[in-house]
């Protein structure tokens, strides 16, 4: 019950951070017409609505337990009603309403944008169905990593707040000097891990990919070690919001490593070459959102420009001298 009152402000901060992150991802998804990012936004909105409903349930449970606790005591439970809970009920009710409406709107918009965007990317460069599967797998990995970049820092912040809380100083004891460095390491290693995964898999860098796997396993191990702390287990079992966000972050870490392994198996199948061509065409004005206008460009001019800029970009992406065909 104490955890329920204490965690309200922390959950509010996490909610604000999540929606601020979603605003950035929304701009990115629309600008780059990324279907996986649209799916990510919808999934996060849905989780936000579930958390909002959970807040209402938690408040009702705390109210019920408090009523039982004080019913036979000198402090009558009526002292806490109606003003004690009325403001919270209004806030949580508005939060649930806004979250549910946002999910409905997001589902409609995501469906329309998905239908529109899905017709465009493959018209820029003609590729085989196998190449499309590899590209979609890589996009799925990118979305999972970016979701982990949202959920994992929030989980670390909530856990560090518990460690530093003076009310639990005796419970944590000297273990705080172990778990604080671990949390600091995860916080520092996470952006490095995300950057390594993003560039090594897109450019098919084998050594960087191995470092990505190694660092990911270390982060996952550090994340699992936290369960050795009685304080962590108590927080996990008594604070439902922390438990759900911890399970979500762990699942995202495992999913990212599995998808990265599948992407690693596709090395040598010219996906990096396809991504280079996509990048080169986009830089020349072949934006997906304006492809009808781009179709009017002179084919000879486009081919000439590609030949002039191709060699310069191939060296930075680690290619040999041979050209690779992307079509069947």
PyMOL commands that set and color helices and strands:
alter all, ss='L'
color gray80, all
select helices_A, chain A and resi 2-32+35-70+77-80+83-117+121-124+129-164+166-202+206-228+230-238+240-265+271-283+288-294+299-317
alter helices_A, ss='H'
color red, helices_A
deselect
rebuild
show_as cartoon
